Amino acid sequence: MPLTNKDTFFEKVLENMQSDVAILDTEGKYVYVNTYAVADPVIRAWIVGKTDLEYCMFRGIDVEVAHQRRDRFKQVLESHKAIEW
C-alpha cells in the first residue's frame, strides 16, 4: 500500500523528533525506529521486523534490558494506557 500525504507527514514528524521513537507491533516486533533512536541506517533497517531481544543479542546488550522492556510493553497492552521509559 503506497504512503499517503498524511503518512508522509507523520513519518517526517517522527523522524525529526529529538527523542527516541520506536513503534512496535502487538507481537513486540519493531515496525519503525527514528534516527534519533538508532543513528546507523544499516542497523535501523535491520531492526524492522525484529524483537527487542534479537536487537540486544545482536548489539551485545544485556538481554535483561529486553526482558524489562517486554514487561513494560505488556503493561501498555494490558492497561491500554501510554507509558514512557
N, CA, C and O atoms as a CHARMM CRD file, in Angstrom:
* protein
*
  340
    1    1 MET  N      0.83700  -1.17500   0.00000 PROA 1      0.00000
    2    1 MET  CA     0.00000   0.00000   0.00000 PROA 1      0.00000
    3    1 MET  C      0.88900   1.24900   0.00000 PROA 1      0.00000
    4    1 MET  O      1.75800   1.37000   0.86400 PROA 1      0.00000
    5    2 PRO  N      0.70300   2.16300  -0.92600 PROA 2      0.00000
    6    2 PRO  CA     1.53900   3.36200  -1.00100 PROA 2      0.00000
    7    2 PRO  C      1.25500   4.31300   0.16300 PROA 2      0.00000
    8    2 PRO  O      0.14800   4.36200   0.70000 PROA 2      0.00000
    9    3 LEU  N      2.29100   5.06400   0.53100 PROA 3      0.00000
   10    3 LEU  CA     2.12300   6.06800   1.57400 PROA 3      0.00000
   11    3 LEU  C      1.25200   7.21100   1.08100 PROA 3      0.00000
   12    3 LEU  O      1.36800   7.63900  -0.06700 PROA 3      0.00000
   13    4 THR  N      0.39300   7.69500   1.94000 PROA 4      0.00000
   14    4 THR  CA    -0.40900   8.86900   1.61600 PROA 4      0.00000
   15    4 THR  C      0.34000  10.10900   2.07500 PROA 4      0.00000
   16    4 THR  O      1.34600  10.00400   2.77800 PROA 4      0.00000
   17    5 ASN  N     -0.14000  11.27400   1.68500 PROA 5      0.00000
   18    5 ASN  CA     0.46100  12.52100   2.16100 PROA 5      0.00000
   19    5 ASN  C      0.42500  12.59600   3.67800 PROA 5      0.00000
   20    5 ASN  O      1.35800  13.09800   4.30600 PROA 5      0.00000
   21    6 LYS  N     -0.66100  12.09300   4.26600 PROA 6      0.00000
   22    6 LYS  CA    -0.79500  12.08400   5.71800 PROA 6      0.00000
   23    6 LYS  C      0.28500  11.18900   6.33300 PROA 6      0.00000
   24    6 LYS  O      0.92400  11.57900   7.31000 PROA 6      0.00000
   25    7 ASP  N      0.49600   9.98800   5.76800 PROA 7      0.00000
   26    7 ASP  CA     1.53700   9.08100   6.26700 PROA 7      0.00000
   27    7 ASP  C      2.91000   9.72900   6.16500 PROA 7      0.00000
   28    7 ASP  O      3.70500   9.65800   7.10200 PROA 7      0.00000
   29    8 THR  N      3.18700  10.35400   5.04400 PROA 8      0.00000
   30    8 THR  CA     4.46800  11.01100   4.82800 PROA 8      0.00000
   31    8 THR  C      4.66800  12.12700   5.83900 PROA 8      0.00000
   32    8 THR  O      5.76700  12.29100   6.36800 PROA 8      0.00000
   33    9 PHE  N      3.63200  12.88800   6.11200 PROA 9      0.00000
   34    9 PHE  CA     3.70300  13.97000   7.09600 PROA 9      0.00000
   35    9 PHE  C      4.09300  13.41600   8.46500 PROA 9      0.00000
   36    9 PHE  O      5.01700  13.92500   9.09900 PROA 9      0.00000
   37   10 PHE  N      3.39800  12.38300   8.92100 PROA 10     0.00000
   38   10 PHE  CA     3.67300  11.82900  10.24000 PROA 10     0.00000
   39   10 PHE  C      5.06100  11.17800  10.30100 PROA 10     0.00000
   40   10 PHE  O      5.73300  11.25500  11.32900 PROA 10     0.00000
   41   11 GLU  N      5.48500  10.55100   9.22700 PROA 11     0.00000
   42   11 GLU  CA     6.83100   9.97600   9.19200 PROA 11     0.00000
   43   11 GLU  C      7.87400  11.07800   9.33700 PROA 11     0.00000
   44   11 GLU  O      8.86400  10.90200  10.04700 PROA 11     0.00000
   45   12 LYS  N      7.66400  12.20700   8.67600 PROA 12     0.00000
   46   12 LYS  CA     8.59600  13.33700   8.78400 PROA 12     0.00000
   47   12 LYS  C      8.60900  13.89100  10.20900 PROA 12     0.00000
   48   12 LYS  O      9.66600  14.25000  10.72800 PROA 12     0.00000
   49   13 VAL  N      7.45200  13.95900  10.83300 PROA 13     0.00000
   50   13 VAL  CA     7.37900  14.43600  12.21500 PROA 13     0.00000
   51   13 VAL  C      8.17200  13.50700  13.12500 PROA 13     0.00000
   52   13 VAL  O      8.99300  13.96900  13.91700 PROA 13     0.00000
   53   14 LEU  N      7.93400  12.20900  13.01900 PROA 14     0.00000
   54   14 LEU  CA     8.63800  11.23700  13.85500 PROA 14     0.00000
   55   14 LEU  C     10.13800  11.27700  13.60800 PROA 14     0.00000
   56   14 LEU  O     10.93400  11.16600  14.54100 PROA 14     0.00000
   57   15 GLU  N     10.51200  11.43400  12.36700 PROA 15     0.00000
   58   15 GLU  CA    11.92400  11.42300  12.00300 PROA 15     0.00000
   59   15 GLU  C     12.66800  12.63700  12.55200 PROA 15     0.00000
   60   15 GLU  O     13.86700  12.56000  12.81900 PROA 15     0.00000
   61   16 ASN  N     11.97300  13.74000  12.71900 PROA 16     0.00000
   62   16 ASN  CA    12.63000  14.96500  13.16600 PROA 16     0.00000
   63   16 ASN  C     12.48700  15.24100  14.65200 PROA 16     0.00000
   64   16 ASN  O     12.93300  16.28300  15.13300 PROA 16     0.00000
   65   17 MET  N     11.87700  14.33000  15.38300 PROA 17     0.00000
   66   17 MET  CA    11.76500  14.49800  16.83400 PROA 17     0.00000
   67   17 MET  C     13.13400  14.29900  17.47100 PROA 17     0.00000
   68   17 MET  O     13.89800  13.42200  17.06500 PROA 17     0.00000
   69   18 GLN  N     13.43500  15.11000  18.46200 PROA 18     0.00000
   70   18 GLN  CA    14.69100  14.99300  19.19500 PROA 18     0.00000
   71   18 GLN  C     14.50900  14.04800  20.38200 PROA 18     0.00000
   72   18 GLN  O     14.87400  14.36900  21.51300 PROA 18     0.00000
   73   19 SER  N     13.94900  12.90300  20.10600 PROA 19     0.00000
   74   19 SER  CA    13.66300  11.89800  21.11700 PROA 19     0.00000
   75   19 SER  C     13.63500  10.53000  20.44900 PROA 19     0.00000
   76   19 SER  O     13.30600  10.40600  19.26900 PROA 19     0.00000
   77   20 ASP  N     13.98600   9.50800  21.22000 PROA 20     0.00000
   78   20 ASP  CA    13.91900   8.14400  20.69100 PROA 20     0.00000
   79   20 ASP  C     12.47300   7.79600  20.39800 PROA 20     0.00000
   80   20 ASP  O     11.60800   7.93400  21.26200 PROA 20     0.00000
   81   21 VAL  N     12.21000   7.34500  19.18500 PROA 21     0.00000
   82   21 VAL  CA    10.87200   6.88600  18.82800 PROA 21     0.00000
   83   21 VAL  C     11.00900   5.50500  18.20200 PROA 21     0.00000
   84   21 VAL  O     11.70400   5.31200  17.20400 PROA 21     0.00000
   85   22 ALA  N     10.32400   4.55600  18.82300 PROA 22     0.00000
   86   22 ALA  CA    10.28500   3.19500  18.28900 PROA 22     0.00000
   87   22 ALA  C      8.83800   2.73800  18.34600 PROA 22     0.00000
   88   22 ALA  O      8.16800   2.89300  19.36600 PROA 22     0.00000
   89   23 ILE  N      8.36600   2.17800  17.25600 PROA 23     0.00000
   90   23 ILE  CA     6.99600   1.67400  17.19300 PROA 23     0.00000
   91   23 ILE  C      7.07400   0.16600  17.01400 PROA 23     0.00000
   92   23 ILE  O      7.76300  -0.34500  16.13100 PROA 23     0.00000
   93   24 LEU  N      6.34600  -0.53000  17.88200 PROA 24     0.00000
   94   24 LEU  CA     6.32700  -1.99000  17.86000 PROA 24     0.00000
   95   24 LEU  C      4.93300  -2.47100  17.52400 PROA 24     0.00000
   96   24 LEU  O      3.94300  -1.80500  17.82600 PROA 24     0.00000
   97   25 ASP  N      4.86100  -3.64000  16.89200 PROA 25     0.00000
   98   25 ASP  CA     3.54800  -4.23400  16.64900 PROA 25     0.00000
   99   25 ASP  C      3.10200  -4.99100  17.90800 PROA 25     0.00000
  100   25 ASP  O      3.82400  -5.00200  18.90600 PROA 25     0.00000
  101   26 THR  N      1.94700  -5.60800  17.87100 PROA 26     0.00000
  102   26 THR  CA     1.42300  -6.28600  19.06000 PROA 26     0.00000
  103   26 THR  C      2.23600  -7.51700  19.45500 PROA 26     0.00000
  104   26 THR  O      2.08600  -8.03500  20.56200 PROA 26     0.00000
  105   27 GLU  N      3.08500  -7.97900  18.56200 PROA 27     0.00000
  106   27 GLU  CA     3.96300  -9.11500  18.86500 PROA 27     0.00000
  107   27 GLU  C      5.30100  -8.65000  19.43400 PROA 27     0.00000
  108   27 GLU  O      6.15500  -9.47400  19.76200 PROA 27     0.00000
  109   28 GLY  N      5.48600  -7.33800  19.55100 PROA 28     0.00000
  110   28 GLY  CA     6.73100  -6.80800  20.08800 PROA 28     0.00000
  111   28 GLY  C      7.84000  -6.68500  19.06500 PROA 28     0.00000
  112   28 GLY  O      9.01100  -6.57500  19.42800 PROA 28     0.00000
  113   29 LYS  N      7.48500  -6.70000  17.78600 PROA 29     0.00000
  114   29 LYS  CA     8.48100  -6.53500  16.72500 PROA 29     0.00000
  115   29 LYS  C      8.50200  -5.07200  16.27900 PROA 29     0.00000
  116   29 LYS  O      7.46500  -4.41700  16.17700 PROA 29     0.00000
  117   30 TYR  N      9.70400  -4.58900  16.02000 PROA 30     0.00000
  118   30 TYR  CA     9.85800  -3.20500  15.57000 PROA 30     0.00000
  119   30 TYR  C      9.22600  -3.00200  14.20300 PROA 30     0.00000
  120   30 TYR  O      9.43500  -3.78600  13.27600 PROA 30     0.00000
  121   31 VAL  N      8.45600  -1.94000  14.10100 PROA 31     0.00000
  122   31 VAL  CA     7.84500  -1.54400  12.83900 PROA 31     0.00000
  123   31 VAL  C      8.54600  -0.29600  12.31000 PROA 31     0.00000
  124   31 VAL  O      8.70300  -0.11700  11.10200 PROA 31     0.00000
  125   32 TYR  N      8.96300   0.56400  13.24200 PROA 32     0.00000
  126   32 TYR  CA     9.60500   1.83500  12.87100 PROA 32     0.00000
  127   32 TYR  C     10.53700   2.26200  13.99700 PROA 32     0.00000
  128   32 TYR  O     10.22600   2.08800  15.17500 PROA 32     0.00000
  129   33 VAL  N     11.67900   2.82000  13.62100 PROA 33     0.00000
  130   33 VAL  CA    12.61900   3.40300  14.57100 PROA 33     0.00000
  131   33 VAL  C     13.18100   4.66100  13.92400 PROA 33     0.00000
  132   33 VAL  O     13.65400   4.62300  12.78800 PROA 33     0.00000
  133   34 ASN  N     13.12900   5.77700  14.64900 PROA 34     0.00000
  134   34 ASN  CA    13.65600   7.00600  14.05100 PROA 34     0.00000
  135   34 ASN  C     15.17500   7.08800  14.19700 PROA 34     0.00000
  136   34 ASN  O     15.78000   6.29600  14.91900 PROA 34     0.00000
  137   35 THR  N     15.77700   8.04000  13.51400 PROA 35     0.00000
  138   35 THR  CA    17.23900   8.16400  13.50200 PROA 35     0.00000
  139   35 THR  C     17.79600   8.59000  14.85000 PROA 35     0.00000
  140   35 THR  O     18.95500   8.30100  15.14700 PROA 35     0.00000
  141   36 TYR  N     17.01100   9.26300  15.66800 PROA 36     0.00000
  142   36 TYR  CA    17.47200   9.65600  16.99500 PROA 36     0.00000
  143   36 TYR  C     17.65000   8.41800  17.87200 PROA 36     0.00000
  144   36 TYR  O     18.56200   8.37100  18.69800 PROA 36     0.00000
  145   37 ALA  N     16.79400   7.42500  17.70100 PROA 37     0.00000
  146   37 ALA  CA    16.86000   6.19000  18.49100 PROA 37     0.00000
  147   37 ALA  C     18.00700   5.30300  18.01800 PROA 37     0.00000
  148   37 ALA  O     18.74300   4.75000  18.83600 PROA 37     0.00000
  149   38 VAL  N     18.16300   5.16500  16.70200 PROA 38     0.00000
  150   38 VAL  CA    19.22500   4.33900  16.11600 PROA 38     0.00000
  151   38 VAL  C     19.79500   5.11500  14.93000 PROA 38     0.00000
  152   38 VAL  O     19.17500   5.19700  13.86900 PROA 38     0.00000
  153   39 ALA  N     20.97100   5.67400  15.12400 PROA 39     0.00000
  154   39 ALA  CA    21.56400   6.54200  14.09300 PROA 39     0.00000
  155   39 ALA  C     22.06100   5.76300  12.87000 PROA 39     0.00000
  156   39 ALA  O     21.97300   6.26100  11.74800 PROA 39     0.00000
  157   40 ASP  N     22.56700   4.57700  13.06900 PROA 40     0.00000
  158   40 ASP  CA    23.13800   3.78900  11.98000 PROA 40     0.00000
  159   40 ASP  C     22.02600   3.30000  11.04500 PROA 40     0.00000
  160   40 ASP  O     21.16700   2.52600  11.46900 PROA 40     0.00000
  161   41 PRO  N     22.02800   3.74200   9.77700 PROA 41     0.00000
  162   41 PRO  CA    20.95000   3.36300   8.86800 PROA 41     0.00000
  163   41 PRO  C     20.88700   1.86200   8.58000 PROA 41     0.00000
  164   41 PRO  O     19.80800   1.33400   8.30900 PROA 41     0.00000
  165   42 VAL  N     22.01000   1.17900   8.63400 PROA 42     0.00000
  166   42 VAL  CA    22.02400  -0.26800   8.39700 PROA 42     0.00000
  167   42 VAL  C     21.32800  -0.98700   9.55100 PROA 42     0.00000
  168   42 VAL  O     20.50400  -1.87300   9.32700 PROA 42     0.00000
  169   43 ILE  N     21.65800  -0.60700  10.77600 PROA 43     0.00000
  170   43 ILE  CA    21.03000  -1.21300  11.95400 PROA 43     0.00000
  171   43 ILE  C     19.54700  -0.86000  11.99300 PROA 43     0.00000
  172   43 ILE  O     18.71200  -1.70200  12.32300 PROA 43     0.00000
  173   44 ARG  N     19.22400   0.38300  11.65500 PROA 44     0.00000
  174   44 ARG  CA    17.82000   0.83000  11.65300 PROA 44     0.00000
  175   44 ARG  C     17.00300   0.02000  10.65100 PROA 44     0.00000
  176   44 ARG  O     15.86900  -0.35200  10.95300 PROA 44     0.00000
  177   45 ALA  N     17.53200  -0.25500   9.49900 PROA 45     0.00000
  178   45 ALA  CA    16.82600  -1.07200   8.50400 PROA 45     0.00000
  179   45 ALA  C     16.75100  -2.52700   8.96900 PROA 45     0.00000
  180   45 ALA  O     15.73500  -3.19300   8.77100 PROA 45     0.00000
  181   46 TRP  N     17.83300  -3.02000   9.58900 PROA 46     0.00000
  182   46 TRP  CA    17.87400  -4.40100  10.04600 PROA 46     0.00000
  183   46 TRP  C     16.83800  -4.66900  11.13500 PROA 46     0.00000
  184   46 TRP  O     16.23300  -5.74000  11.15700 PROA 46     0.00000
  185   47 ILE  N     16.62400  -3.71400  12.03500 PROA 47     0.00000
  186   47 ILE  CA    15.79400  -3.95200  13.21000 PROA 47     0.00000
  187   47 ILE  C     14.30800  -4.12800  12.87300 PROA 47     0.00000
  188   47 ILE  O     13.57900  -4.77400  13.62600 PROA 47     0.00000
  189   48 VAL  N     13.86000  -3.56800  11.76800 PROA 48     0.00000
  190   48 VAL  CA    12.44100  -3.69400  11.40200 PROA 48     0.00000
  191   48 VAL  C     12.09400  -5.17300  11.22400 PROA 48     0.00000
  192   48 VAL  O     12.72600  -5.89100  10.45000 PROA 48     0.00000
  193   49 GLY  N     11.08000  -5.60000  11.95800 PROA 49     0.00000
  194   49 GLY  CA    10.66100  -6.98800  11.93300 PROA 49     0.00000
  195   49 GLY  C     11.31700  -7.84900  13.00900 PROA 49     0.00000
  196   49 GLY  O     10.98200  -9.02400  13.15900 PROA 49     0.00000
  197   50 LYS  N     12.25700  -7.25900  13.76000 PROA 50     0.00000
  198   50 LYS  CA    12.95400  -7.98400  14.81800 PROA 50     0.00000
  199   50 LYS  C     12.36500  -7.60300  16.17800 PROA 50     0.00000
  200   50 LYS  O     11.69800  -6.57800  16.32100 PROA 50     0.00000
  201   51 THR  N     12.62800  -8.45400  17.16700 PROA 51     0.00000
  202   51 THR  CA    12.20900  -8.15900  18.53600 PROA 51     0.00000
  203   51 THR  C     13.33300  -7.43000  19.26900 PROA 51     0.00000
  204   51 THR  O     14.46600  -7.35600  18.79400 PROA 51     0.00000
  205   52 ASP  N     12.98700  -6.89800  20.43000 PROA 52     0.00000
  206   52 ASP  CA    13.98600  -6.23600  21.25700 PROA 52     0.00000
  207   52 ASP  C     15.05100  -7.22700  21.72500 PROA 52     0.00000
  208   52 ASP  O     16.22400  -6.87200  21.84100 PROA 52     0.00000
  209   53 LEU  N     14.64300  -8.46700  21.99200 PROA 53     0.00000
  210   53 LEU  CA    15.60300  -9.48900  22.39900 PROA 53     0.00000
  211   53 LEU  C     16.62700  -9.73100  21.28900 PROA 53     0.00000
  212   53 LEU  O     17.82500  -9.82200  21.55600 PROA 53     0.00000
  213   54 GLU  N     16.15600  -9.83300  20.05000 PROA 54     0.00000
  214   54 GLU  CA    17.07200 -10.02000  18.91300 PROA 54     0.00000
  215   54 GLU  C     18.02000  -8.83400  18.78300 PROA 54     0.00000
  216   54 GLU  O     19.20500  -9.00600  18.49600 PROA 54     0.00000
  217   55 TYR  N     17.48800  -7.62200  18.99600 PROA 55     0.00000
  218   55 TYR  CA    18.31600  -6.42100  18.91000 PROA 55     0.00000
  219   55 TYR  C     19.40400  -6.43800  19.97800 PROA 55     0.00000
  220   55 TYR  O     20.57100  -6.18100  19.68100 PROA 55     0.00000
  221   56 CYS  N     19.02600  -6.73800  21.21700 PROA 56     0.00000
  222   56 CYS  CA    20.00500  -6.76400  22.30100 PROA 56     0.00000
  223   56 CYS  C     21.08400  -7.81000  22.04600 PROA 56     0.00000
  224   56 CYS  O     22.26800  -7.54800  22.25500 PROA 56     0.00000
  225   57 MET  N     20.68100  -8.98300  21.59800 PROA 57     0.00000
  226   57 MET  CA    21.65300 -10.03700  21.31600 PROA 57     0.00000
  227   57 MET  C     22.59300  -9.61200  20.18500 PROA 57     0.00000
  228   57 MET  O     23.79800  -9.85600  20.25400 PROA 57     0.00000
  229   58 PHE  N     22.05300  -8.98900  19.16200 PROA 58     0.00000
  230   58 PHE  CA    22.83800  -8.53800  18.01600 PROA 58     0.00000
  231   58 PHE  C     23.84900  -7.47700  18.42100 PROA 58     0.00000
  232   58 PHE  O     24.98200  -7.48200  17.94000 PROA 58     0.00000
  233   59 ARG  N     23.44100  -6.55400  19.31400 PROA 59     0.00000
  234   59 ARG  CA    24.30200  -5.43700  19.72300 PROA 59     0.00000
  235   59 ARG  C     25.14900  -5.74300  20.95300 PROA 59     0.00000
  236   59 ARG  O     25.93900  -4.89900  21.37800 PROA 59     0.00000
  237   60 GLY  N     24.99800  -6.94100  21.53700 PROA 60     0.00000
  238   60 GLY  CA    25.78100  -7.29200  22.71900 PROA 60     0.00000
  239   60 GLY  C     25.30500  -6.59000  23.98000 PROA 60     0.00000
  240   60 GLY  O     26.09100  -6.35600  24.89700 PROA 60     0.00000
  241   61 ILE  N     24.01700  -6.25300  24.03000 PROA 61     0.00000
  242   61 ILE  CA    23.41500  -5.60200  25.19400 PROA 61     0.00000
  243   61 ILE  C     22.83600  -6.69100  26.09300 PROA 61     0.00000
  244   61 ILE  O     22.27700  -7.67300  25.60400 PROA 61     0.00000
  245   62 ASP  N     22.96900  -6.51800  27.39300 PROA 62     0.00000
  246   62 ASP  CA    22.42600  -7.48500  28.34900 PROA 62     0.00000
  247   62 ASP  C     20.95900  -7.75300  28.01700 PROA 62     0.00000
  248   62 ASP  O     20.16300  -6.81800  27.93300 PROA 62     0.00000
  249   63 VAL  N     20.59700  -9.02400  27.82800 PROA 63     0.00000
  250   63 VAL  CA    19.23400  -9.38200  27.43100 PROA 63     0.00000
  251   63 VAL  C     18.20400  -9.03800  28.49900 PROA 63     0.00000
  252   63 VAL  O     17.00900  -8.98700  28.20700 PROA 63     0.00000
  253   64 GLU  N     18.64900  -8.80100  29.73600 PROA 64     0.00000
  254   64 GLU  CA    17.72500  -8.38000  30.78900 PROA 64     0.00000
  255   64 GLU  C     17.05200  -7.05500  30.40100 PROA 64     0.00000
  256   64 GLU  O     15.90800  -6.80600  30.78000 PROA 64     0.00000
  257   65 VAL  N     17.75100  -6.22400  29.66100 PROA 65     0.00000
  258   65 VAL  CA    17.17500  -4.96700  29.15800 PROA 65     0.00000
  259   65 VAL  C     15.95200  -5.27500  28.29800 PROA 65     0.00000
  260   65 VAL  O     14.91100  -4.63400  28.44300 PROA 65     0.00000
  261   66 ALA  N     16.07300  -6.24200  27.41500 PROA 66     0.00000
  262   66 ALA  CA    14.96300  -6.62700  26.54600 PROA 66     0.00000
  263   66 ALA  C     13.80200  -7.19200  27.35700 PROA 66     0.00000
  264   66 ALA  O     12.64000  -6.90000  27.07300 PROA 66     0.00000
  265   67 HSD  N     14.11300  -7.99000  28.35400 PROA 67     0.00000
  266   67 HSD  CA    13.05500  -8.56900  29.18800 PROA 67     0.00000
  267   67 HSD  C     12.29600  -7.48200  29.95200 PROA 67     0.00000
  268   67 HSD  O     11.07200  -7.54000  30.06800 PROA 67     0.00000
  269   68 GLN  N     13.02700  -6.49000  30.47300 PROA 68     0.00000
  270   68 GLN  CA    12.38200  -5.38700  31.18900 PROA 68     0.00000
  271   68 GLN  C     11.50500  -4.56500  30.25200 PROA 68     0.00000
  272   68 GLN  O     10.39800  -4.17000  30.61800 PROA 68     0.00000
  273   69 ARG  N     11.99800  -4.31000  29.04800 PROA 69     0.00000
  274   69 ARG  CA    11.18800  -3.54700  28.08300 PROA 69     0.00000
  275   69 ARG  C      9.96800  -4.34000  27.64600 PROA 69     0.00000
  276   69 ARG  O      8.89900  -3.76500  27.43800 PROA 69     0.00000
  277   70 ARG  N     10.11300  -5.66800  27.50400 PROA 70     0.00000
  278   70 ARG  CA     8.97000  -6.51000  27.12700 PROA 70     0.00000
  279   70 ARG  C      7.89400  -6.46700  28.22000 PROA 70     0.00000
  280   70 ARG  O      6.70100  -6.43100  27.91900 PROA 70     0.00000
  281   71 ASP  N      8.32300  -6.47000  29.48800 PROA 71     0.00000
  282   71 ASP  CA     7.36600  -6.36200  30.59600 PROA 71     0.00000
  283   71 ASP  C      6.60500  -5.03900  30.53800 PROA 71     0.00000
  284   71 ASP  O      5.39600  -5.00200  30.76800 PROA 71     0.00000
  285   72 ARG  N      7.31500  -3.95800  30.23100 PROA 72     0.00000
  286   72 ARG  CA     6.64800  -2.65100  30.09800 PROA 72     0.00000
  287   72 ARG  C      5.69200  -2.63900  28.91700 PROA 72     0.00000
  288   72 ARG  O      4.60400  -2.06600  28.99000 PROA 72     0.00000
  289   73 PHE  N      6.10500  -3.27500  27.83100 PROA 73     0.00000
  290   73 PHE  CA     5.26500  -3.35400  26.63800 PROA 73     0.00000
  291   73 PHE  C      3.97000  -4.10200  26.95500 PROA 73     0.00000
  292   73 PHE  O      2.89000  -3.68300  26.54000 PROA 73     0.00000
  293   74 LYS  N      4.08100  -5.21200  27.69200 PROA 74     0.00000
  294   74 LYS  CA     2.89300  -5.96400  28.09900 PROA 74     0.00000
  295   74 LYS  C      1.98800  -5.10700  28.98100 PROA 74     0.00000
  296   74 LYS  O      0.76300  -5.16800  28.87800 PROA 74     0.00000
  297   75 GLN  N      2.60900  -4.30800  29.84800 PROA 75     0.00000
  298   75 GLN  CA     1.84900  -3.41600  30.72200 PROA 75     0.00000
  299   75 GLN  C      1.01000  -2.44300  29.89200 PROA 75     0.00000
  300   75 GLN  O     -0.15100  -2.18900  30.21400 PROA 75     0.00000
  301   76 VAL  N      1.59100  -1.90800  28.84200 PROA 76     0.00000
  302   76 VAL  CA     0.86400  -0.98800  27.96200 PROA 76     0.00000
  303   76 VAL  C     -0.30800  -1.70400  27.29700 PROA 76     0.00000
  304   76 VAL  O     -1.42500  -1.18800  27.27800 PROA 76     0.00000
  305   77 LEU  N     -0.05200  -2.89100  26.75500 PROA 77     0.00000
  306   77 LEU  CA    -1.10900  -3.63400  26.07700 PROA 77     0.00000
  307   77 LEU  C     -2.26000  -3.97900  27.02100 PROA 77     0.00000
  308   77 LEU  O     -3.42700  -3.90900  26.63500 PROA 77     0.00000
  309   78 GLU  N     -1.93000  -4.34900  28.24800 PROA 78     0.00000
  310   78 GLU  CA    -2.96000  -4.73800  29.19900 PROA 78     0.00000
  311   78 GLU  C     -3.72000  -3.55300  29.78000 PROA 78     0.00000
  312   78 GLU  O     -4.92100  -3.64800  30.03300 PROA 78     0.00000
  313   79 SER  N     -3.02700  -2.43900  29.99100 PROA 79     0.00000
  314   79 SER  CA    -3.67300  -1.27400  30.61900 PROA 79     0.00000
  315   79 SER  C     -4.34300  -0.35700  29.60200 PROA 79     0.00000
  316   79 SER  O     -5.18900   0.45900  29.97000 PROA 79     0.00000
  317   80 HSD  N     -3.97600  -0.47900  28.32700 PROA 80     0.00000
  318   80 HSD  CA    -4.49200   0.39400  27.27300 PROA 80     0.00000
  319   80 HSD  C     -4.14500   1.86100  27.55000 PROA 80     0.00000
  320   80 HSD  O     -4.88500   2.76300  27.15900 PROA 80     0.00000
  321   81 LYS  N     -3.01200   2.09100  28.22800 PROA 81     0.00000
  322   81 LYS  CA    -2.54200   3.43500  28.53000 PROA 81     0.00000
  323   81 LYS  C     -1.11100   3.57600  28.05000 PROA 81     0.00000
  324   81 LYS  O     -0.33400   2.62100  28.06900 PROA 81     0.00000
  325   82 ALA  N     -0.78100   4.77400  27.62200 PROA 82     0.00000
  326   82 ALA  CA     0.59100   5.05000  27.19700 PROA 82     0.00000
  327   82 ALA  C      1.48900   5.19300  28.41900 PROA 82     0.00000
  328   82 ALA  O      1.07700   5.74900  29.43700 PROA 82     0.00000
  329   83 ILE  N      2.71000   4.69200  28.31600 PROA 83     0.00000
  330   83 ILE  CA     3.69400   4.91500  29.35200 PROA 83     0.00000
  331   83 ILE  C      4.98400   5.34700  28.68300 PROA 83     0.00000
  332   83 ILE  O      5.16400   5.15800  27.48000 PROA 83     0.00000
  333   84 GLU  N      5.88100   5.93000  29.46700 PROA 84     0.00000
  334   84 GLU  CA     7.17400   6.33500  28.95500 PROA 84     0.00000
  335   84 GLU  C      8.24500   5.62100  29.75200 PROA 84     0.00000
  336   84 GLU  O      8.07200   5.34400  30.93900 PROA 84     0.00000
  337   85 TRP  N      9.35900   5.32200  29.08700 PROA 85     0.00000
  338   85 TRP  CA    10.51700   4.78300  29.79600 PROA 85     0.00000
  339   85 TRP  C     11.77100   5.14700  29.05400 PROA 85     0.00000
  340   85 TRP  O     12.86800   4.78900  29.48200 PROA 85     0.00000
